[in-house]
Amino acid sequence: MTHPFNFRRTLTRGLFAAAAVCCLPASAWAQEWPTRPVKIVIGLAAGSAGDTVARSMAPHLEALWKQPVIVENRPGANMVIATEYVARATDNHTLILGTLSSLLPKYTTKNLRFDPVTDLVPIYRVINYQLVIATNAKTAQKAKTLKEVAALSEANPLFLSGTGRTSIFNLAMALVNQTVNVKYSEIDYGSVPAMNLALMRNDTQLMVNTPGSIKGQLDSGELVALAVINAERYPNLPNVPSLREVGGYTGFIPTSWAGFFGPKGLPTPIVDRIGRDVLTVLSDAEFKKQLETRVTGTVLRSSPAEFAREYQEEARVWQRLFNTLNLKPE
């Protein structure tokens, strides 16, 4: 018969051992992860700024993770398709390089089958993009400033290239237009390159985009930047006036950004590991400069906790704005 003391001692040791086993996976996950290829999903077509960011970072992350990093484009439905796909992933190896367009469907789309705020885990806010309002050379011959474009639109209603009502491009113009008062109708395209091409063909006459996406056309004069969506001029576009200069705009200035998210339930040690590794990649001064130049933006220093706070606050800001604008989900 086992002595009661020995039994209690054996039981105690067993409980300590079980506790240790339960605690091991959480710390081991971060050390052993990834155990298979990592997928970075992009809700935009190839050639977009987000696609460029992901594909630029992928080789550097592969070097740290010792696993292939696959960038997969799943464009469509204003990033809803890509975002829902990642929100439902359960393999701990599927991420999304999301944007503001990942968040906005929460307030603009009826019967959304996921919640971008609660079903995604913010990991790292990578970059803030620059935004410009642009026209084409043909329109610029008639109107060289945003005010002149507004005057032109009184007699000749214009068309705006967009990627959907919940995209940052469409919403930024809608917000700005509360002051600028350009008469336009939206024509939405399935990708940023298609949106750009429509403006170049004069199928549309206005567009909001990142200057990096249209740098070649801006340099050649095929497209013309009318204003930057910022309180001050951008150093790399010193001749393009700020939004405050062209129209005395004093409202909320929207920011376009890109950041890594995982699905709800992604273990915290893995989230922290990814955050640290992304920081490592972006801390390389040469790579940071190259990336900022390629996509015309500002690379950020971030963390999961900091990005989560920013994401929650931005969700509240946009919710208030949609209420103010009386924009209802459709």
Backbone bond lengths (Angstrom), bond angles and torsions (degrees), N, CA, C in turn:
res aa  C-N    CA-C-N  psi(-1)  N-CA   C-N-CA  omega(-1)  CA-C   N-CA-C  phi
1 M - - - 1.461 - - 1.528 109.01 -
2 T 1.326 117.07 137.28 1.460 121.43 -179.43 1.510 109.67 -76.10
3 H 1.322 116.38 131.01 1.451 120.81 177.59 1.528 109.43 -64.55
4 P 1.366 117.72 139.02 1.468 120.03 -177.55 1.514 112.62 -53.96
5 F 1.343 117.11 -38.36 1.472 119.95 -178.44 1.526 110.12 -64.86
6 N 1.364 114.88 -43.62 1.464 118.37 179.47 1.526 111.47 -64.32
7 F 1.345 114.30 -36.60 1.459 118.03 178.82 1.530 110.81 -63.08
8 R 1.358 115.59 -45.22 1.463 119.42 -179.48 1.521 110.70 -64.44
9 R 1.357 116.19 -39.46 1.460 119.85 179.82 1.534 110.13 -65.19
10 T 1.328 117.18 -41.51 1.466 121.22 178.15 1.521 110.86 -63.94
11 L 1.364 115.55 -42.69 1.460 120.11 179.46 1.523 110.88 -63.40
12 T 1.326 116.02 -42.79 1.471 120.17 -179.87 1.510 111.29 -62.24
13 R 1.348 115.81 -43.96 1.461 119.36 178.50 1.529 110.76 -62.39
14 G 1.335 114.77 -39.79 1.461 119.12 179.74 1.518 112.17 -63.83
15 L 1.349 116.20 -39.53 1.454 119.94 178.95 1.519 111.50 -66.36
16 F 1.344 116.65 -41.98 1.461 120.58 176.94 1.532 110.97 -61.83
17 A 1.320 115.82 -40.89 1.464 120.42 -179.74 1.529 110.25 -65.46
18 A 1.349 116.06 -42.68 1.462 119.55 179.39 1.515 111.22 -63.86
19 A 1.348 115.15 -39.70 1.465 119.18 178.97 1.517 110.86 -63.69
20 A 1.334 114.81 -40.38 1.469 118.98 179.61 1.519 110.93 -63.89
21 V 1.342 116.75 -40.92 1.455 120.75 179.27 1.523 110.63 -63.95
22 C 1.361 116.20 -39.68 1.463 119.96 179.95 1.518 111.53 -66.31
23 C 1.333 115.90 -32.83 1.459 119.56 -177.66 1.526 112.26 -80.82
24 L 1.306 117.23 -24.56 1.463 120.19 -175.37 1.527 114.01 -60.91
25 P 1.340 119.02 -45.95 1.451 117.76 -174.91 1.521 113.97 -57.06
26 A 1.349 118.08 -40.62 1.459 120.71 -177.03 1.519 111.11 -58.96
27 S 1.325 117.98 -45.60 1.458 120.18 179.86 1.527 110.89 -77.27
28 A 1.326 115.81 -33.48 1.462 119.00 -178.28 1.520 111.79 -71.84
29 W 1.343 116.98 -32.00 1.461 120.13 179.85 1.521 111.22 -54.23
30 A 1.332 115.27 -47.56 1.460 118.78 -176.74 1.517 111.33 -65.47
31 Q 1.355 116.60 -35.56 1.462 120.45 -178.55 1.521 111.06 -75.27
32 E 1.327 116.98 -40.99 1.457 121.07 -175.70 1.529 112.86 -85.97
33 W 1.345 116.45 -25.04 1.466 120.63 -179.37 1.516 109.04 -67.74
34 P 1.352 118.29 141.95 1.465 127.53 -3.09 1.523 111.96 -87.84
35 T 1.304 115.45 151.01 1.461 120.88 179.31 1.527 111.61 -105.86
36 R 1.322 116.35 4.95 1.456 122.29 -178.78 1.527 107.10 -158.50
37 P 1.344 118.79 172.48 1.466 119.95 177.53 1.532 112.02 -56.57
38 V 1.318 115.53 144.84 1.463 122.28 178.74 1.525 108.18 -102.06
39 K 1.327 115.44 132.74 1.466 120.47 179.91 1.525 109.49 -104.64
40 I 1.334 116.66 128.08 1.460 122.36 172.44 1.523 107.13 -109.43
41 V 1.312 115.97 113.05 1.459 121.63 -176.96 1.528 109.30 -90.95
42 I 1.340 115.41 137.87 1.455 122.43 177.36 1.517 107.84 -119.39
43 G 1.328 116.97 129.26 1.459 120.41 -179.79 1.512 113.23 -86.89
44 L 1.327 116.66 17.22 1.456 123.03 -178.34 1.519 109.50 -128.74
45 A 1.305 115.97 163.81 1.458 120.37 -179.02 1.520 111.43 -75.01
46 A 1.317 116.23 161.88 1.457 121.28 174.86 1.521 109.50 -57.83
47 G 1.342 115.11 140.75 1.452 120.07 -179.79 1.510 113.68 98.56
48 S 1.327 117.82 -12.74 1.457 120.83 177.19 1.519 109.97 -74.66
49 A 1.335 116.05 166.60 1.468 120.11 -179.09 1.526 111.15 -61.32
50 G 1.344 116.76 -42.79 1.457 119.60 179.46 1.513 112.39 -63.67
51 D 1.309 116.36 -39.46 1.456 121.12 176.45 1.528 110.61 -61.71
52 T 1.328 116.67 -41.15 1.464 121.32 178.42 1.522 111.27 -63.38
53 V 1.330 116.66 -42.69 1.467 120.71 178.94 1.528 110.55 -61.17
54 A 1.335 116.27 -49.18 1.465 120.51 -177.42 1.528 111.51 -62.59
55 R 1.318 116.72 -46.27 1.470 119.69 -177.65 1.530 111.75 -70.99
56 S 1.319 117.79 -26.66 1.466 120.43 175.46 1.520 110.69 -71.26
57 M 1.319 116.72 -37.27 1.458 121.18 -176.60 1.526 113.02 -81.78
58 A 1.322 117.30 -27.72 1.467 121.92 -172.35 1.532 113.46 -52.30
59 P 1.343 120.54 -48.98 1.474 119.35 -178.52 1.528 112.97 -62.64
60 H 1.322 116.59 -34.07 1.461 120.56 179.88 1.523 110.95 -71.02
61 L 1.331 116.65 -37.77 1.465 120.01 176.65 1.523 110.87 -70.12
62 E 1.330 117.28 -36.54 1.468 120.72 175.86 1.531 110.80 -58.27
63 A 1.322 116.44 -40.15 1.463 120.49 -179.16 1.517 111.23 -64.08
64 L 1.325 116.93 -34.11 1.464 120.74 179.53 1.521 111.81 -80.84
65 W 1.327 116.41 -36.51 1.461 120.75 -172.40 1.525 113.77 -93.29
66 K 1.321 117.61 -12.64 1.473 121.41 179.79 1.524 112.16 56.65
67 Q 1.315 115.10 30.16 1.457 122.27 176.65 1.525 108.12 -141.98
68 P 1.339 117.82 152.04 1.465 119.44 175.69 1.527 111.31 -61.15
69 V 1.319 116.39 142.52 1.466 122.57 173.75 1.525 106.79 -114.83
70 I 1.312 115.92 113.88 1.463 122.64 -173.67 1.517 109.10 -103.20
71 V 1.326 116.53 122.65 1.462 121.50 175.25 1.524 108.01 -94.04
72 E 1.314 115.94 121.09 1.473 121.34 -175.82 1.521 109.88 -120.03
73 N 1.320 117.27 120.61 1.458 122.34 178.29 1.521 110.29 -86.08
74 R 1.345 115.36 125.89 1.471 121.48 174.98 1.526 108.33 -131.33
75 P 1.346 116.62 69.01 1.467 118.87 -176.89 1.519 111.87 -73.86
76 G 1.328 114.00 162.94 1.456 119.43 174.93 1.508 113.45 125.10
77 A 1.339 115.67 150.07 1.471 123.86 175.22 1.520 112.11 55.19
78 N 1.349 116.51 39.19 1.464 120.91 177.65 1.527 112.80 54.27
79 M 1.305 115.21 43.40 1.467 124.59 176.40 1.518 113.50 76.41
80 V 1.327 118.19 1.68 1.465 120.22 179.78 1.523 110.57 -63.53
81 I 1.329 117.97 -41.11 1.462 121.44 -178.10 1.527 110.50 -60.16
82 A 1.317 116.38 -50.01 1.464 120.83 -178.37 1.520 111.57 -66.88
83 T 1.337 116.38 -42.55 1.463 120.13 -176.40 1.526 111.43 -67.16
84 E 1.317 116.89 -41.52 1.468 119.66 178.21 1.526 110.56 -65.42
85 Y 1.315 116.61 -38.87 1.472 120.53 179.34 1.529 110.45 -58.39
86 V 1.318 116.50 -44.77 1.472 119.67 -178.87 1.522 111.02 -74.11
87 A 1.321 117.00 -37.91 1.467 119.93 179.33 1.520 111.61 -59.32
88 R 1.330 117.65 -28.49 1.464 121.80 -178.56 1.535 113.00 -95.40
89 A 1.318 117.59 -2.07 1.475 120.34 -178.28 1.522 110.54 -69.27
90 T 1.328 115.94 143.50 1.466 120.70 -177.79 1.531 112.85 -128.61
91 D 1.341 117.32 10.70 1.460 119.44 -173.21 1.527 114.25 -93.97
92 N 1.354 116.61 -1.07 1.469 122.05 -179.54 1.528 113.10 63.24
93 H 1.316 117.55 13.79 1.468 120.96 -179.76 1.527 111.65 -133.19
94 T 1.348 117.02 18.98 1.457 121.39 179.44 1.524 109.30 -121.67
95 L 1.336 115.52 121.39 1.452 122.53 -178.78 1.529 109.02 -122.68
96 I 1.314 115.98 167.48 1.454 120.46 171.63 1.514 108.62 -130.20
97 L 1.316 116.02 136.87 1.458 120.03 167.10 1.521 105.00 -89.91
98 G 1.318 114.90 90.86 1.453 121.38 -173.89 1.514 112.31 -87.73
99 T 1.323 114.83 169.67 1.452 122.07 178.15 1.524 108.26 -134.66
100 L 1.320 115.54 -175.38 1.455 119.64 175.64 1.524 110.74 -57.65
101 S 1.329 116.56 -30.26 1.465 120.62 179.20 1.523 112.42 -67.61
102 S 1.329 117.61 -14.00 1.469 120.25 173.53 1.515 110.58 -74.26
103 L 1.335 116.39 -31.54 1.456 122.51 -176.30 1.524 112.62 -84.00
104 L 1.322 117.35 -43.13 1.457 121.98 -166.64 1.527 115.42 -61.79
105 P 1.335 120.62 -30.91 1.472 118.16 178.48 1.532 114.00 -56.80
106 K 1.310 117.21 -19.66 1.470 120.48 177.06 1.528 110.27 -57.60
107 Y 1.325 116.68 -31.67 1.460 121.10 -176.04 1.523 113.23 -107.91
108 T 1.325 117.85 -4.52 1.464 119.40 -173.35 1.522 114.28 -123.44
109 T 1.325 117.51 -12.78 1.465 120.44 -173.16 1.526 111.05 -118.33
110 K 1.310 115.89 122.70 1.465 120.30 177.10 1.522 110.50 -72.66
111 N 1.327 114.79 150.21 1.464 121.98 173.69 1.524 112.93 56.73
112 L 1.330 116.55 35.21 1.463 120.40 176.13 1.525 108.08 -65.14
113 R 1.316 117.08 133.78 1.469 120.85 -172.96 1.524 112.87 -89.97
114 F 1.304 116.68 7.47 1.462 120.68 175.24 1.518 107.55 -151.10
115 D 1.331 116.53 165.81 1.457 122.04 178.80 1.525 108.13 -113.60
116 P 1.333 118.63 112.67 1.465 120.25 -177.11 1.521 113.93 -61.90
117 V 1.332 117.05 -21.18 1.461 119.88 -179.06 1.525 111.91 -84.24
118 T 1.320 117.36 -40.85 1.462 120.01 -175.02 1.529 113.49 -99.25
119 D 1.332 117.92 -19.21 1.461 120.56 -176.32 1.528 113.72 -98.46
120 L 1.327 116.40 2.63 1.459 121.53 175.38 1.525 109.86 -122.91
121 V 1.308 115.86 146.64 1.464 121.95 177.67 1.532 108.21 -109.89
122 P 1.328 118.47 111.72 1.461 120.05 176.70 1.533 111.18 -64.08
123 I 1.322 115.98 135.50 1.468 120.90 -178.14 1.527 111.88 -116.96
124 Y 1.335 116.60 -48.70 1.469 118.76 -176.60 1.523 109.11 -161.48
125 R 1.329 116.37 124.70 1.465 121.47 173.83 1.523 107.29 -85.31
126 V 1.319 115.98 110.18 1.465 121.71 -168.70 1.515 112.71 -81.65
127 I 1.339 117.13 -46.55 1.459 119.32 -169.19 1.522 111.19 -155.00
128 N 1.313 116.09 145.77 1.456 122.72 167.49 1.525 107.60 -103.51
129 Y 1.328 116.41 123.99 1.455 120.23 -178.88 1.526 111.25 -86.11
130 Q 1.310 114.95 154.03 1.453 120.49 167.29 1.521 108.66 -81.22
131 L 1.324 116.40 153.94 1.462 121.89 177.30 1.525 109.56 -132.98
132 V 1.331 116.07 139.04 1.459 120.98 175.98 1.523 109.63 -129.85
133 I 1.334 115.02 152.50 1.460 121.40 167.93 1.520 106.15 -95.93
134 A 1.322 116.65 125.02 1.464 120.58 -174.38 1.525 110.98 -127.54
135 T 1.324 114.11 156.67 1.455 121.70 172.13 1.518 107.77 -132.06
136 N 1.328 116.49 -177.53 1.465 119.37 178.01 1.527 110.34 -102.98
137 A 1.329 115.51 169.04 1.465 120.66 -175.16 1.525 111.52 -62.00
138 K 1.331 117.62 -36.40 1.460 121.01 -178.83 1.521 111.12 -63.42
139 T 1.333 116.66 -44.07 1.461 120.36 178.95 1.520 110.41 -69.98
140 A 1.339 116.54 -38.03 1.463 120.68 -179.15 1.524 112.55 -63.54
141 Q 1.323 117.84 -23.36 1.464 120.51 175.54 1.529 111.18 -66.33
142 K 1.333 116.38 -26.10 1.460 121.44 -179.81 1.528 112.13 -96.98
143 A 1.324 115.69 -29.19 1.465 120.45 -176.04 1.525 108.84 -147.00
144 K 1.320 116.22 114.33 1.468 120.59 -172.65 1.525 113.60 -95.56
145 T 1.327 117.85 -12.02 1.460 121.84 -179.87 1.522 109.29 -127.89
146 L 1.325 115.57 166.68 1.462 119.48 179.81 1.529 110.87 -64.75
147 K 1.326 117.51 -36.50 1.470 120.53 177.56 1.524 110.30 -64.65
148 E 1.328 116.70 -39.70 1.463 119.95 178.89 1.527 111.07 -68.42
149 V 1.335 116.34 -34.46 1.464 119.97 175.55 1.518 110.18 -64.14
150 A 1.331 116.50 -41.00 1.467 120.31 177.63 1.528 110.35 -61.50
151 A 1.323 116.80 -42.63 1.469 120.39 178.55 1.524 110.78 -65.11
152 L 1.330 116.73 -41.22 1.462 121.61 178.24 1.522 111.37 -59.58
153 S 1.319 115.53 -38.26 1.469 120.10 -175.74 1.526 112.85 -70.11
154 E 1.332 118.01 -16.69 1.470 120.31 178.38 1.521 110.99 -62.17
155 A 1.320 115.64 -40.26 1.465 119.64 -179.04 1.520 112.06 -97.90
156 N 1.340 116.06 -24.29 1.459 120.80 -177.21 1.527 109.49 -131.92
157 P 1.333 117.81 86.79 1.474 119.83 -179.77 1.525 111.48 -52.52
158 L 1.307 115.86 137.76 1.455 122.16 -173.42 1.525 111.17 -105.06
159 F 1.325 114.82 170.49 1.459 121.09 177.06 1.522 109.50 -118.04
160 L 1.324 115.02 140.83 1.460 122.41 -179.99 1.522 109.52 -107.47
161 S 1.326 116.91 125.90 1.469 121.19 170.66 1.520 108.52 -71.33
162 G 1.326 117.33 130.63 1.460 120.85 177.66 1.514 110.93 -143.42
163 T 1.316 114.83 177.85 1.464 120.58 175.54 1.527 111.30 -124.58
164 G 1.348 116.54 19.92 1.458 120.25 178.14 1.511 111.11 124.61
165 R 1.306 116.29 150.79 1.473 121.25 -173.33 1.515 113.40 -64.15
166 T 1.327 118.05 -21.60 1.460 119.20 179.47 1.522 112.74 -95.64
167 S 1.325 117.39 3.05 1.460 119.07 -179.98 1.516 110.20 -80.49
168 I 1.317 116.19 154.18 1.461 120.91 179.39 1.521 110.61 -60.62
169 F 1.333 117.82 -32.46 1.464 120.93 -177.77 1.534 110.62 -64.70
170 N 1.312 116.39 -49.74 1.465 120.41 180.00 1.521 111.59 -66.38
171 L 1.322 116.14 -45.39 1.462 120.11 -176.55 1.519 111.92 -67.59
172 A 1.327 116.79 -38.04 1.461 119.53 178.83 1.527 110.05 -60.35
173 M 1.340 116.54 -44.33 1.456 119.37 179.67 1.520 111.03 -66.32
174 A 1.340 117.35 -38.83 1.461 120.54 179.44 1.525 111.29 -62.18
175 L 1.327 116.42 -41.22 1.459 120.26 179.06 1.521 111.59 -67.64
176 V 1.320 115.30 -47.64 1.465 120.45 179.82 1.528 110.38 -61.04
177 N 1.311 116.32 -36.68 1.456 120.90 -173.19 1.523 113.32 -70.91
178 Q 1.316 117.08 -9.87 1.458 119.26 173.25 1.525 111.05 -62.73
179 T 1.326 115.70 -26.31 1.463 121.38 178.34 1.521 112.07 -103.76
180 V 1.343 116.47 -39.31 1.464 121.04 -172.70 1.527 112.46 -76.37
181 N 1.338 115.99 -36.34 1.475 121.91 175.69 1.529 114.44 63.04
182 V 1.324 117.08 48.24 1.459 121.39 171.12 1.523 108.07 -82.96
183 K 1.320 117.09 134.64 1.465 121.02 176.14 1.529 108.17 -87.23
184 Y 1.322 116.55 111.89 1.462 119.60 -178.30 1.518 110.76 -147.79
185 S 1.317 114.63 159.23 1.464 122.69 171.13 1.519 107.75 -117.85
186 E 1.319 116.21 145.76 1.461 120.85 -178.03 1.523 111.13 -87.54
187 I 1.318 115.27 138.44 1.462 121.95 168.00 1.515 106.28 -124.18
188 D 1.318 116.96 117.53 1.463 120.96 -174.19 1.517 111.35 -99.75
189 Y 1.329 114.78 141.99 1.459 122.53 -177.49 1.526 109.50 -121.23
190 G 1.313 115.66 161.37 1.458 120.99 -174.21 1.508 114.86 -79.88
191 S 1.317 117.43 -8.23 1.460 120.07 -179.34 1.512 109.67 -155.58
192 V 1.326 115.03 162.36 1.468 120.41 177.44 1.528 111.22 -65.05
193 P 1.349 120.43 -44.93 1.467 119.21 177.29 1.530 112.92 -57.35
194 A 1.341 117.40 -38.92 1.469 120.04 178.50 1.524 110.91 -66.78
195 M 1.319 116.46 -37.43 1.464 121.57 176.77 1.527 110.35 -62.70
196 N 1.331 116.19 -43.50 1.464 121.12 178.80 1.528 111.29 -62.83
197 L 1.330 115.36 -44.89 1.454 120.60 -177.10 1.523 111.16 -62.57
198 A 1.321 117.18 -37.53 1.465 120.91 179.17 1.521 111.13 -61.93
199 L 1.327 116.31 -39.40 1.462 119.74 178.53 1.527 110.92 -68.56
200 M 1.320 116.37 -41.09 1.468 119.54 179.68 1.531 111.50 -64.53
201 R 1.322 116.42 -33.46 1.471 120.68 179.70 1.531 112.50 -81.02
202 N 1.319 115.98 -5.65 1.463 122.55 -175.94 1.525 112.48 69.14
203 D 1.343 116.48 18.95 1.468 119.53 169.37 1.528 108.75 -66.57
204 T 1.322 115.64 -29.81 1.455 122.71 173.31 1.526 107.89 -128.91
205 Q 1.327 116.08 165.50 1.458 119.82 -176.18 1.527 113.55 -122.46
206 L 1.319 117.12 -5.30 1.463 121.32 -178.85 1.521 109.69 -141.26
207 M 1.334 114.60 156.20 1.459 119.41 177.84 1.522 108.65 -165.57
208 V 1.318 116.24 145.71 1.467 121.95 166.01 1.519 106.59 -107.23
209 N 1.324 116.32 131.85 1.465 120.14 -178.56 1.516 109.09 -158.81
210 T 1.315 115.33 171.75 1.464 119.95 172.19 1.526 108.02 -80.79
211 P 1.321 118.57 138.61 1.464 119.00 179.84 1.519 113.05 -61.84
212 G 1.332 116.88 -26.32 1.454 119.29 178.14 1.512 112.97 -64.09
213 S 1.351 116.91 -31.17 1.464 120.91 -178.98 1.524 112.59 -72.21
214 I 1.334 116.37 -20.91 1.467 120.00 -176.34 1.529 110.98 -128.25
215 K 1.327 116.40 24.94 1.461 120.03 -175.16 1.534 112.29 -57.16
216 G 1.325 116.47 -46.50 1.458 119.64 -179.06 1.516 111.96 -59.90
217 Q 1.326 116.75 -41.33 1.461 121.17 -178.66 1.529 111.44 -72.56
218 L 1.336 116.86 -33.62 1.466 119.72 175.54 1.522 110.60 -68.28
219 D 1.335 115.87 -41.32 1.465 120.05 179.74 1.528 111.62 -64.61
220 S 1.325 116.58 -36.36 1.469 120.52 -177.22 1.530 112.48 -82.22
221 G 1.330 117.09 -15.24 1.459 120.77 -177.32 1.509 113.64 89.27
222 E 1.339 116.67 0.29 1.466 120.30 178.13 1.522 110.62 -64.52
223 L 1.341 115.71 -36.18 1.459 122.09 172.88 1.527 108.56 -119.98
224 V 1.335 116.25 153.73 1.466 121.90 -175.84 1.522 108.89 -129.18
225 A 1.327 117.20 127.11 1.463 121.93 176.32 1.521 109.27 -81.56
226 L 1.322 116.64 123.86 1.462 122.11 -178.52 1.518 112.14 -91.62
227 A 1.328 116.99 -32.77 1.465 121.06 -178.61 1.521 109.15 -165.88
228 V 1.321 115.52 152.15 1.455 120.25 172.07 1.525 107.93 -97.56
229 I 1.325 116.84 140.25 1.465 120.83 179.85 1.523 107.55 -85.58
230 N 1.307 113.50 79.37 1.459 121.78 -176.46 1.524 107.53 -162.29
231 A 1.323 116.27 158.94 1.471 119.98 178.83 1.523 111.86 -72.47
232 E 1.340 116.64 -28.19 1.462 122.17 -179.84 1.524 109.27 -124.61
233 R 1.329 115.87 164.09 1.461 120.21 175.66 1.523 109.99 -68.15
234 Y 1.335 116.48 149.78 1.455 120.83 174.72 1.531 108.83 -81.14
235 P 1.341 117.39 137.28 1.468 119.86 179.77 1.527 113.84 -57.14
236 N 1.346 116.60 -33.76 1.465 119.51 -179.03 1.524 112.94 -83.45
237 L 1.354 117.21 -5.38 1.473 122.22 176.04 1.532 108.44 -131.41
238 P 1.319 116.85 61.48 1.473 120.20 -171.38 1.522 114.41 -64.82
239 N 1.332 117.74 -19.87 1.460 120.70 -177.52 1.523 113.76 -94.77
240 V 1.329 116.19 -0.17 1.471 120.13 -179.18 1.531 108.40 -101.17
241 P 1.333 117.69 121.20 1.469 119.90 -176.07 1.524 112.64 -67.55
242 S 1.320 114.90 155.34 1.463 120.55 176.73 1.519 109.83 -79.16
243 L 1.308 115.17 166.13 1.457 121.15 178.89 1.522 111.17 -61.43
244 R 1.322 116.15 -36.66 1.462 119.93 179.50 1.533 110.79 -66.60
245 E 1.320 116.39 -33.72 1.469 120.24 -178.54 1.517 112.38 -71.86
246 V 1.315 117.07 -41.91 1.469 119.33 -171.49 1.522 113.48 -78.73
247 G 1.325 116.65 -26.49 1.455 116.56 -176.02 1.512 114.41 -142.33
248 G 1.314 116.79 7.98 1.452 119.56 -177.19 1.515 112.64 63.94
249 Y 1.329 116.11 28.98 1.466 120.82 -176.20 1.523 110.68 -65.85
250 T 1.328 116.60 130.02 1.466 121.11 -178.81 1.518 112.76 -125.30
251 G 1.332 116.76 7.65 1.462 119.95 -177.60 1.517 113.01 -82.69
252 F 1.313 114.83 -171.19 1.462 122.27 178.25 1.515 109.61 -63.16
253 I 1.328 116.53 129.84 1.463 121.40 179.17 1.524 108.64 -101.87
254 P 1.323 117.66 111.29 1.466 120.31 -177.20 1.520 111.41 -69.79
255 T 1.322 115.03 147.84 1.457 121.80 178.83 1.522 109.31 -118.34
256 S 1.309 115.81 132.73 1.457 120.98 173.94 1.520 108.66 -94.85
257 W 1.320 116.81 134.18 1.459 120.34 -176.75 1.518 110.01 -144.57
258 A 1.322 115.24 169.76 1.461 121.58 173.44 1.525 108.23 -136.94
259 G 1.326 115.42 141.17 1.457 119.03 -179.78 1.523 111.27 -156.01
260 F 1.317 115.85 157.33 1.458 121.44 -179.97 1.524 110.96 -84.39
261 F 1.332 114.48 135.43 1.460 122.50 173.60 1.523 108.72 -130.67
262 G 1.318 114.75 154.89 1.450 121.81 169.09 1.514 108.73 -121.81
263 P 1.334 118.03 172.08 1.464 120.69 177.27 1.526 111.09 -74.90
264 K 1.312 114.91 153.38 1.469 119.79 173.76 1.525 108.80 -54.66
265 G 1.316 116.04 135.81 1.461 119.56 -178.29 1.509 113.25 100.05
266 L 1.336 117.58 -10.65 1.460 119.34 175.07 1.528 107.75 -61.42
267 P 1.347 118.45 121.55 1.465 120.73 -174.25 1.531 112.49 -54.49
268 T 1.320 115.36 138.55 1.463 121.15 -177.75 1.528 112.92 -55.00
269 P 1.339 120.23 -41.61 1.465 118.80 178.06 1.527 113.16 -59.15
270 I 1.337 116.93 -34.60 1.465 120.27 178.20 1.522 109.90 -72.00
271 V 1.331 116.77 -42.13 1.467 120.66 176.59 1.526 110.19 -56.29
272 D 1.329 116.03 -47.24 1.470 120.27 -179.41 1.524 111.31 -65.27
273 R 1.319 116.65 -38.16 1.469 120.41 179.20 1.534 110.25 -63.20
274 I 1.320 116.48 -46.72 1.468 119.91 179.67 1.523 110.19 -61.80
275 G 1.338 116.05 -43.37 1.455 119.81 179.56 1.521 112.38 -59.08
276 R 1.328 116.29 -43.93 1.471 120.08 179.27 1.527 111.19 -64.88
277 D 1.331 116.37 -40.72 1.463 119.47 -177.24 1.530 111.77 -70.85
278 V 1.322 117.31 -37.08 1.465 119.93 175.75 1.528 109.85 -63.98
279 L 1.323 116.10 -41.40 1.466 120.20 176.97 1.522 110.70 -60.05
280 T 1.320 116.55 -41.61 1.466 120.87 178.41 1.526 111.06 -58.77
281 V 1.337 116.27 -45.85 1.468 120.61 -179.31 1.528 110.62 -63.19
282 L 1.336 116.28 -45.08 1.460 120.38 -174.92 1.525 113.08 -77.77
283 S 1.321 116.61 -11.53 1.466 120.13 178.53 1.516 112.52 -80.96
284 D 1.328 116.88 -9.94 1.462 120.45 175.72 1.533 108.21 -72.24
285 A 1.318 116.52 114.26 1.469 121.34 -171.58 1.526 112.34 -59.83
286 E 1.315 117.07 -41.25 1.463 120.27 -178.23 1.522 111.21 -67.22
287 F 1.360 116.01 -45.27 1.465 119.39 179.07 1.523 110.31 -63.50
288 K 1.333 117.14 -42.78 1.462 121.90 179.58 1.529 110.70 -57.26
289 K 1.322 116.86 -46.02 1.457 120.90 -179.36 1.528 111.42 -64.54
290 Q 1.324 116.35 -42.18 1.461 120.81 179.10 1.529 111.13 -62.06
291 L 1.333 115.68 -43.87 1.465 119.91 -177.94 1.524 110.85 -66.63
292 E 1.324 117.20 -43.75 1.463 120.56 179.52 1.527 111.17 -61.59
293 T 1.318 116.10 -36.63 1.468 120.24 178.99 1.516 111.39 -70.38
294 R 1.325 116.75 -41.94 1.463 120.85 -176.14 1.525 112.19 -66.23
295 V 1.330 117.44 -39.29 1.470 119.53 -174.67 1.525 112.74 -113.40
296 T 1.322 117.41 8.54 1.465 123.25 179.49 1.527 112.14 46.32
297 G 1.301 113.82 73.59 1.452 120.17 178.41 1.507 110.76 -156.27
298 T 1.340 114.87 -173.31 1.460 121.59 179.51 1.518 108.90 -119.83
299 V 1.329 116.91 116.00 1.460 121.79 176.95 1.526 108.61 -71.20
300 L 1.325 115.65 138.30 1.461 121.18 -172.05 1.520 112.14 -110.51
301 R 1.329 114.90 158.03 1.470 121.26 169.14 1.526 106.04 -101.18
302 S 1.326 116.14 120.04 1.454 120.13 -170.89 1.521 110.42 -138.26
303 S 1.335 115.05 -177.33 1.463 123.06 176.22 1.518 107.36 -160.93
304 P 1.338 118.15 163.00 1.463 118.94 178.72 1.525 113.47 -56.89
305 A 1.326 117.15 -42.90 1.468 119.91 -178.35 1.524 111.27 -67.09
306 E 1.328 116.35 -43.29 1.457 120.36 -178.96 1.523 111.21 -66.32
307 F 1.324 116.44 -44.38 1.463 120.23 179.63 1.523 110.70 -64.11
308 A 1.325 117.61 -38.86 1.466 120.93 179.02 1.528 110.48 -61.55
309 R 1.337 117.37 -42.21 1.461 120.34 178.19 1.528 111.14 -63.31
310 E 1.325 116.04 -44.92 1.468 120.37 -179.80 1.526 111.14 -63.23
311 Y 1.315 115.94 -41.23 1.465 121.75 -177.46 1.528 110.54 -64.81
312 Q 1.320 116.84 -43.55 1.457 120.98 178.65 1.528 110.81 -64.44
313 E 1.331 116.64 -41.92 1.460 120.40 -179.63 1.529 110.64 -66.57
314 E 1.326 116.93 -41.74 1.454 119.99 179.76 1.522 110.61 -65.12
315 A 1.320 117.04 -36.18 1.468 120.35 176.45 1.528 110.17 -60.01
316 R 1.323 117.00 -41.74 1.469 120.28 179.34 1.528 111.05 -67.00
317 V 1.345 116.79 -40.42 1.468 120.71 179.50 1.524 110.73 -61.37
318 W 1.344 116.58 -48.04 1.457 119.55 -177.73 1.523 111.52 -68.30
319 Q 1.317 117.59 -34.89 1.463 119.75 177.23 1.528 110.05 -61.49
320 R 1.338 116.57 -43.70 1.463 119.87 178.11 1.528 111.20 -63.07
321 L 1.346 116.34 -41.20 1.455 120.16 -179.44 1.529 111.86 -64.90
322 F 1.324 116.71 -41.01 1.461 119.57 178.64 1.524 110.67 -65.06
323 N 1.319 116.28 -36.36 1.462 119.29 176.35 1.525 110.70 -66.08
324 T 1.341 115.96 -41.61 1.462 120.79 179.44 1.521 111.38 -63.78
325 L 1.334 116.16 -42.10 1.461 121.19 -179.77 1.524 112.47 -79.61
326 N 1.343 115.91 -6.03 1.463 122.28 -177.93 1.528 111.85 56.82
327 L 1.344 115.41 40.36 1.456 120.85 176.49 1.526 109.26 -90.23
328 K 1.292 116.53 121.95 1.456 122.03 -176.13 1.535 110.22 -104.77
329 P 1.332 116.29 151.22 1.478 118.86 176.35 1.520 111.01 -60.18
330 E 1.313 115.33 142.00 1.469 120.54 178.37 1.519 110.36 -123.22
